[in-house]
Amino acid sequence: MVRDPPRAGRDVGGRAIPQPFILTAVLPRDLQAFAEGLRRAHYPSEKNHLHAHVTLFHAFAPSLLEELRNYLPRLAAEFAAPEGAVKGVMDLGKGTAIALAAPQLLALRAGVAEHFRGSLTTQDLYEPRPHITIQNKVTKEEARALQATLPALLAPWVAKGAFTFPALALHRYCGGPWEEIKTCAFRGRARL
């Protein structure tokens, strides 16, 4: 499975990280299918190498792979699936995303950030705004046109309320496409 390419991963010193690891939250199947349909319709096909996703961390160094492989399953075993909700449209400038409200997911992310303190890239030091990119690398006019029509399509998802992220997924950036490394389903009881 492939995902959206991040900006080139760079460490805090600004050096490029070759083939960094990306951590995402897996979407529930119905929302995944809906977002995939929007991506196929609105993302430039020659640039659409990835599936719809929610990025939590853009670039873990390759040297952290074994620690990630050990830590992520323990985390998923401890915590129940975090909740999220579709909240509307997000303007990405030359693209469009589905904005999500996901405070539990962000709390989980904060725990991961603390665990890997001192190893995060500059980009990953900042808490993200959870979203699903459905269009990117288009003109501002194309983005605005989609953003004008999207609220009606998102209304049922907004009305539906909370959903849960079933798993975390670790990927390796391969110069465009991503290679899936490990998926860890949430199965714990602890709530964030």
DALIN-V925767 format. One record per run of one state. SS is the DSSP state (~ for helix, > for strand, _ for the rest). FROM is the first residue (numbers start at 1). TO is the last residue. If there is no record, write none. Layout:
ss={SS,SS}
from={FROM,FROM}
to={TO,TO}
//
This chain:
ss={_,>,_,>,_,>,_,>,_,~,_,~,_,>,_,>,_,~,>,_,>,_,>,_,~,_,~,_,>,_,~,_,>,_,>,_,>,_,>,_}
from={1,3,4,10,11,16,17,21,27,29,43,45,48,51,52,54,61,62,79,80,83,92,96,102,103,116,123,126,131,136,140,161,163,165,167,174,178,186,190,191}
to={2,3,9,10,15,16,20,26,28,42,44,47,50,51,53,60,61,78,79,82,91,95,101,102,115,122,125,130,135,139,160,162,164,166,173,177,185,189,190,192}
//
